[in-house]
Structures are given as C-alpha cells and as structure tokens.
Amino acid sequence: MSLPNRLTPLYHHLRHSFWSAGIETADLDARIIIRYHTQLDWGDLITNPDAKISPSKLARIEFDVERRLSGEPVSRIYNTREFWGLDFQLCPDTLDPRPDTETLVEIALDRLAGKPPERILDMGVGTGCILISLLNDWERAEGYGMDKSFGAIRMATSNAQRLGVADRCHLWVGSWGEALGLTFPLIVSNPPYIPVAAIESLSREVRNHDPILALAGGPDGLDAFRSILTEMKRLLDREGLAFLEIGYDQRDDVLRLVEESGFRVKDVHPDLAGVPRVVEISHGDN
Ligand SMILES: C[S@@+](CC[C@H](N)C(=O)[O-])C[C@H]1O[C@@H](n2cnc3c(N)ncnc32)[C@H](O)[C@@H]1O
C-alpha cells in the first residue's frame, strides 16, 4: 500500500479504504489512526490540509491500517476507549465498552440526582467504565466492583488509579455477588447476555476481540440475569434501585425474570436508537 504523504489526501484515502472494506466507522477510524500518529486533529483537515506526514509515521499508519482492515477495532489497536468523557484502557480480558452502555450511566445519574447513593455495586465490572464514571460524578460515593476475570479486575484497578477514584473503588475477583456482606442503595450491571449459539454470527470485531466471558449468557442469554437477580435479593437495600443493561430483544424475558424473582420493574429505558436497553428495578416498596 502506498499512502499519500499529505494530511487531507491521506485522510480521504484511509476513509475510502475502510468504506470499501465495509467498515461502518470508516470516517472515525481514519481520523483516530491519523491523530494517534501525527497529533494532527480534526481542525487541521481544514486549517492545515497539506501538512506533510513523515515516511516513518506513514509506515506506522500503514501497519495500523492493515490491522484495522483485518478486523481489529481501533480501540483494540490502541487499547483505549472513550466512555462518558473519560479515557478507559482495555486489555484482551475486558469488553470494549459500548456507547449503548452510557445509557445506563445517564439514567442512574438522572434517577438518583437528588440523592446520590453512598455505595454502588457493579456486578461484572470489566474495565470499570460504569462504576468509575458514576464515581467520577458522585464524589462522595464508594464503589464496589467485582468480576470473574482476574485480568478485568487488574484493568479496572489501573483505570480507577489513572482516573483518580482508586481510594473510593473496591475491586475484587468473584462470581456475581457471592460472599459479599454489605447491602447497596444502587446496583448496576451490564452482564454477558448473548445466547451462546448467536456468538458465531456476531461481527468479527466482536467475535474475535471481545472475551467470551463478557459475551456468553448461556443457552438463552439469560443465565447471568438469573444469578444476579438471586444475589440482588440479599444485596439490594429495601429502598434501593438496580439498573441492568439488556440485549435488544430481551425486554419481555428479563421483565418476566424480574417479576418471578419478586422484584418490581419500575421502568424500561431506551438507548439513543430507541431500543429498550436498561431495566430499572426495585423491591417494590418504593
Ligand atoms: C458485558 S461485560 C460488561 C463489562 C463492563 N461492565 C462494561 O459495561 O463494559 C460483562 C462482564 O461480566 C463478567 N462476568 C462474566 N461472568 C461473571 C461472573 N460469573 N461473575 C462476575 N462477573 C462475570 C465478564 O468478565 C465481563 O467483564
């Protein structure tokens, strides 16, 4: 591949290559790769379109373009993802945080705006994107996050340190809420919810780069919800609220499980595309 050595032609070339390869985020990916290696930003495309790119930088850009064309997301190439305005680091043991999950953060912050919780539990914390974002907004809250993956807990610990909330963020390896003695006014979770048989049909970006432990929700995609709802009976304060992220077609199934578990569904919140995405749950007394 021979790449143009001026900014704007290079940008058009990468964007076209990604579009031709069927990459939906072609424009954004082209910009991120160029910015990573040149520090030239969006504005430079207009104010400095002929900026020259050195041969050594072009060689590094070319290497990353090949990786992207072979199906590796840019967030995996650079091990970083912006979520709720914060930069989270990723590793092969963590899910790449999704924009849809910002809906959960937004709704929790909104619903508890008048009375921020003292403690938050995040089951399946991954990179820590949900828990750390909430701690960043609620400066007095203590966060508790657990994950079955040791690598995810190591990554969340490092993110909590880098983003300045480590002194209020308690992280440990475990399965859902087991062995936890506290109760919580707020529980959040984005559990693995893909039915095992559907994993093969996911895009190669997801299938080949997100860890299976973060995706697979058992034969019907609902295993984690069953476990979490069982643990929540013990862990959710009588007056507490829980917010669970669900898959695009799981609304009815999850609502049935919530009610069978003796909880009340307070609301189902859509994501930006209008898809039911977050179920708000209480014990039913509030
Ligand atoms: C869909 S990912 C969500 C990660 C992160 N909260 C986010 O929103 O990006 C689900 C997480 O649950 C974790 N997990 C899977 N099974 C678990 C279990 N039995 N106990 C605790 N965590 C589990 C996975 O390792 C993964 O980090």
The ligand as an SDF file (V2000), in Angstrom:
LIG
                    3D

 27 29  0  0  0  0  0  0  0  0999 V2000
  -20.7810   -7.3890   29.0950 C   0  0  0  0  0  0  0  0  0  0  0  0
  -19.3280   -7.3370   30.0770 S   0  0  0  0  0  0  0  0  0  0  0  0
  -19.5320   -5.7430   30.8630 C   0  0  0  0  0  0  0  0  0  0  0  0
  -18.2510   -5.1140   31.3190 C   0  0  0  0  0  0  0  0  0  0  0  0
  -18.4010   -3.6490   31.7380 C   0  0  0  0  0  0  0  0  0  0  0  0
  -19.2610   -3.5310   32.8930 N   0  0  0  0  0  0  0  0  0  0  0  0
  -18.9640   -2.8310   30.5970 C   0  0  0  0  0  0  0  0  0  0  0  0
  -20.1370   -2.4370   30.6610 O   0  0  0  0  0  0  0  0  0  0  0  0
  -18.2490   -2.6120   29.6080 O   0  0  0  0  0  0  0  0  0  0  0  0
  -19.7420   -8.4960   31.3540 C   0  0  0  0  0  0  0  0  0  0  0  0
  -18.6820   -8.6790   32.4270 C   0  0  0  0  0  0  0  0  0  0  0  0
  -19.1380   -9.6970   33.3280 O   0  0  0  0  0  0  0  0  0  0  0  0
  -18.0450  -10.5060   33.7040 C   0  0  0  0  0  0  0  0  0  0  0  0
  -18.5420  -11.8020   34.1710 N   0  0  0  0  0  0  0  0  0  0  0  0
  -18.9180  -12.8930   33.4390 C   0  0  0  0  0  0  0  0  0  0  0  0
  -19.3360  -13.8860   34.2490 N   0  0  0  0  0  0  0  0  0  0  0  0
  -19.2170  -13.4210   35.5190 C   0  0  0  0  0  0  0  0  0  0  0  0
  -19.4890  -13.9700   36.8030 C   0  0  0  0  0  0  0  0  0  0  0  0
  -19.9680  -15.2180   36.9610 N   0  0  0  0  0  0  0  0  0  0  0  0
  -19.2690  -13.2050   37.8870 N   0  0  0  0  0  0  0  0  0  0  0  0
  -18.7970  -11.9470   37.7450 C   0  0  0  0  0  0  0  0  0  0  0  0
  -18.5010  -11.3620   36.5760 N   0  0  0  0  0  0  0  0  0  0  0  0
  -18.7220  -12.0860   35.4720 C   0  0  0  0  0  0  0  0  0  0  0  0
  -17.1750  -10.5670   32.4490 C   0  0  0  0  0  0  0  0  0  0  0  0
  -15.8520  -10.9300   32.7390 O   0  0  0  0  0  0  0  0  0  0  0  0
  -17.3230   -9.1340   31.9100 C   0  0  0  0  0  0  0  0  0  0  0  0
  -16.3130   -8.2940   32.4090 O   0  0  0  0  0  0  0  0  0  0  0  0
  1  2  1  0
  2  3  1  0
  2 10  1  0
  3  4  1  0
  4  5  1  0
  5  6  1  0
  5  7  1  0
  7  8  2  0
  7  9  1  0
 10 11  1  0
 11 12  1  0
 11 26  1  0
 12 13  1  0
 13 14  1  0
 13 24  1  0
 14 15  1  0
 14 23  1  0
 15 16  2  0
 16 17  1  0
 17 18  1  0
 17 23  2  0
 18 19  1  0
 18 20  2  0
 20 21  1  0
 21 22  2  0
 22 23  1  0
 24 25  1  0
 24 26  1  0
 26 27  1  0
M  CHG  2   2   1   9  -1
M  END
$$$$
